[in-house]
Amino acid sequence: MSRAFVLGAGGWGTALAQTLADRYERIDLWEFDPAYAAEVEAARENTRYLPGVTLADNLHFGSSLEPMRGAALLVLSVPSDHFRQVWLKAAALADPSQIAVVATKGIEPGSLLSMRQVTEAVSRELGTPLPRLVTLSGPSHAEEVGRRLPTTVVTASPDAEAAKLAQAAFNHEWFRVYTSGDPLGVEIGGALKNVVALAAGVLDGLGMGDNAKAALMTRGLAEMTRLGVAMGAQPATFAGLAGMGDLVVTCMSRHSRNRGIGERLGRGEKWSEISKTFRQAVEGTVTARSAVELAAKYKVELPIAAEVHAVLYQDKDPKQALRDLLTRPVKMEA
């Protein structure tokens, strides 16, 4: 029987599973909370993370990793701050014949590894087989993917065949998939755009208008490209779906958690207080720390990321952060 396994049953994992529903006979989704997994399985709706979407009949929620064994396709969609911990438990069940689609966007604090690189590092550390890794990213809010609204993403891998197999698994008339040979660029774009989206939300909270947001997005894209190229990515990747495309939707959409949290910061709330009650992952708040460290490591300037970090973790006044960005020394654009 052709099976797929989704590691991480939040909104994004559930939406991707729905996309795969007519390509596999059975899809198992791993949810860390057994009680909630049973609740979703009975209700046939992920009310906490993807409300309003009725689950396909062949999607099954549970808290056992065992169904991962022998699945043809794996989807890794665990939040970045828990990704290593979960893969440490799951890696032993993987095998080299599987395609593993890394769908989490973020940079791990401390190690400064992308999620693909974390997957590789853990499997080397444990001496377990590594599946054929493919990165999936692009402008794709779960709320819209789950409802089959038109979406376009990219699957990226140095293994061109694996990227094409993942493309074939996900591609639909409403979910168009391109391929890329630059997984690092795709991952850096997918991670850093969340930091820029926090800044975009701050502008919304401050009521700074569309001109300011357009400028922020343009210079944010320059930061993303600058860091990515320094790390070895291809500059053209950042003009594509995982760069500019994802940046636009995350900075503009009402579905964007990063933009929404940024708006609250702009209105005067502190992340230290927001984080106590906000249930869902806000990847940009984790990536902001890593971005500042990567900037130092690769000796590149990321002024927007630096100001976002200061607002999040040093309680800097957002108005002062904006002022400091606007009063930096002037220079040529390119």
N, C-alpha and C positions, 0 to 999 in steps of 0.2 A: 504494500500500500504506500502511495506517495504521501509523505508527511512533511510538514514544516513545524518549526518550534520557535517561539518568540520569547526571548529572555527579557522580561520587563513588560508588565501589562498596564502601563499608564496609558494616557490618551494617545501618544504617538505609536506605541507598540500595538495597541488595539486597532488603530486606524490602518496601520500597515498590514495587520492580520486580515482585516476586512478586504484589503486590496488583493490579497493572495487567495481569498476564499474559493474562487472558481478555478484555481490552478492546482490545488492539492485536495486530496480526499479528507484529510484531517489536519487541523492546525491546533497545537497546544500552546497556551500562553501561560508563562510562569509568573505568578503573583506572590510576593514575599509574605503576605498576610493570608494565612489559610482561611480564616473566617470570611474575609472579604472575597477571596477567590470563590468560596462556596456560594456567597451571596450573589455574585455576578453570574455564576454558572446557572443558578436557579432563576434569576430575573431575566437573563438573556439581554442585559444592558449594563454597561460599565458606567453606572450612575455617578460615580465620584469623578471620573476623569474624561469620559466621553458621553455625557448624557444626551438622550434623544436619538441615539443610534441603536437600532435593533441588531443584535449580533447574528451573523450567519450561523446556520445550523451546525456546520462542521467546525466551528470555533469552540474550544473547550479550555476553561480556566482551571488552574490547579496550582499547588505549591510544591510539587515534586519535580525534580530535575530529570528524572528517569526517562520521560518521553523524548528528551533531547537525543538520546542514544539512537542512532540509525536514521534520524530525520535527514531528508535530502537537503533542506535549506534551514539555516539558522538566521534569526534576526536578533541582533544585540541592541536593545534599546533601554538599558538601565541608566539612570541619571549618572552624570560623570563623577560625582563625589562618592558614589557607591559602586562604580563600575569594576574596579579592581577586586574589591571584596567579593562581589558576586561571581566574577569570572574565575577567581581562585577556587570556588566551590564547583563550578561547572566545567572547567577546562578538561578534566579527566574523561568526560563523556564525549568529547569531540573526536573527530577522525579526519584524516586528510582528504577524504572524498567529499566532505561537506562543503557547501558554499556558506560562508558566514558573512552576513551583511551587517556591518557596523553602522548603526543609525543614530548613535548618540553623538551630540555635538558638544565638544568641550576639550579643555586641556587640563590634565591632572595636576593639582597643586603639588609642589615639591619636586616630583620627577620631571615636570614640564613635558610629559609625553602626550601625544594625541591618543584618542581611544583605540585606534588601530594599533599604535605602538604599545599601549598598555596590554592589549590582547597578546601581542607577540612576546612581550617581556615576561608575562605571567606563564605562558606556555613553555618558554625556555627555562624559566626558574623551576617549574615543576617537572620538566622533562616529558610533557604530554604532547600528543600530536597536535599540530596546528592546522585548522581548516583553511580553505582557500578564502582569503579575506578580501572583501569588497566594501568600500565606503559608499554610503548613500546619503546625499544631501541636496539641498535646494530650497526654494521658497515653497514651504509645504506645511501649513498649520494643520494639526490633527483634526481640528473642528471641521475643516473643509474637506480634507481627504476622507474622513469617515463618512461624509455625506456625498461622496463621489462628485465633488465639484472639480472643474478642470484644474489640473496641477501638472507641473513639469519639474523633474528632478534629474540628477545625474548619478550614475554608478561608476566608481573610480577604482582602478586597481592596475598595478603593473602586469598582472595576469589578465591579458585581454580577453581570453576565453571566459574566465570567471566573471568579469564585468559584463560580458554579453549574456551569460547564463542568468545573472541577476536581473539584467535588463529584461530578458524574456519572461522571467517570473512575475515581474511587477507591471510590465507595460500593458496599458489598456487605452481605449479611445479617450478616456477622461484622465488618465494618469500616464503621461508621456515620459519616457525615460531615455536620456542620452547616456553615452559612455565617455569616460576620460581615462587617460593613463597617468594622471597626476593626483593620487590620493592625498598626498601631503597638502597640496594647495587647496583641495576641496575641504579638507578637515580644518585648516587654518581659517579659511573663509567662513565656514560654518560656526566656528567657535568665536572668532573675534567680532562678527557682526552682532552678537548678543551684547557685547560691551558697548558698541556704538548705539544699539537700540536703547540701552539704559540711558545714555546721554540724550537721545532723541526724546525719551519720555520726560526727562528733566526739563527740556525746553518746553514741552507741552504743559508741564506743571507750572512753569514760570510764565506761560503765556507769551512766548517769544515769537510766534508766527511761523509762516511757511518759508520765508527767506532764510531764516536761521537754520531750520531743519534741513533744507536743501544743501546749505553750506556744510553743515555737520556731516551729512551722509557722504558728500563728495570727498571731504577731507578724511572721513572715517575710512572710506574705500582706499584712499591713498595710504593710510596707516596699515590696513590689512595687507595690501600689496607689498609695502615696504618690508614688513616683517616676514611675510611668506617667502619673498625672493631671497632675503637674507638666510632663511632656513633651507633653501634649495628648491622651492616650488617654482612653477612656471607663471610668469606675470599674466599671461592671457587667461589663466583660470579665474582670476579675480574679476574679469570683465564678464564672466559667465554666470550660470545659474547659482553656483555655490558661493559666489562672491557678490556681485551687484544684485542679482536676483533675490537672494536670501536677505541681503541688507535692506532692500526696499520694503519687502513685505514685513520684516521684523520691526523696522522703524515706524511703519505707517499703520499696521493693522490693529484693530480693536481686540483681536485674539492674542496679541503678543504679550506674554507675561513680563518679558524684559521691559518693553516700552511702558506697560502699566505700572510696574514697580518704579521705574524712573519718574513717571508722572507723580507718584506719591512722594518721592524724594524731593522733587521740585516744589511741591506744596508744603514742604517743611517736615515731613515725617523722617525718622531715622531708620536705617536698615536694621540696626540692632533690635529695634522694637517690632518692625514689620515681620522679621524672620521668625519671631516667636509664635506667630499665629498663621503664617502663610503656608499652606499644606503642600502645594506643588513645587517642583523644581524650578528655580530661576537660574539657568545656566550661566548667564552673564555675571552674576555676583561671584561665582566661583572662578570663572575665567579671568575676571579683572585682576585677581591676585597673580595668576600665572602670566598674564600679558605684561605686567610690570616687570616680572622677573625675566621673561623672555627678551624684553627690550634691553635690559641690562646685559644679558648674556650675549646677545647678538649685536649690541652697540648700535641700536636704532632708536629713533625718537618716536614715541607713541604718546603725544601730549593729551589726546582725548582719553585714552585708556588710563593715563596717570591721574587725570582729574576725576574720572569716574571712581577709581580706586580711593582717592582721597575723600570723596563724598561718602562712599560706602563705609570705609573703615577708619577714617580719621574725623568724621563728622564735620567735614568742611562745608561751609555755606555754599549751596549750589550757585547762588548769584556771584559769589567771589570766584568760584571755579570757572564760570562762563567769562567773567571779566578777565581772568588770567589767560584764558585761551585767546580772547580777542586782542589782548595787548602784547602778545608775543612779538618778537622782532619780525618785521615784514621781510618778504623774500620773493623770489620768482616762484610761480606755481609749480612748474615741472622741474 
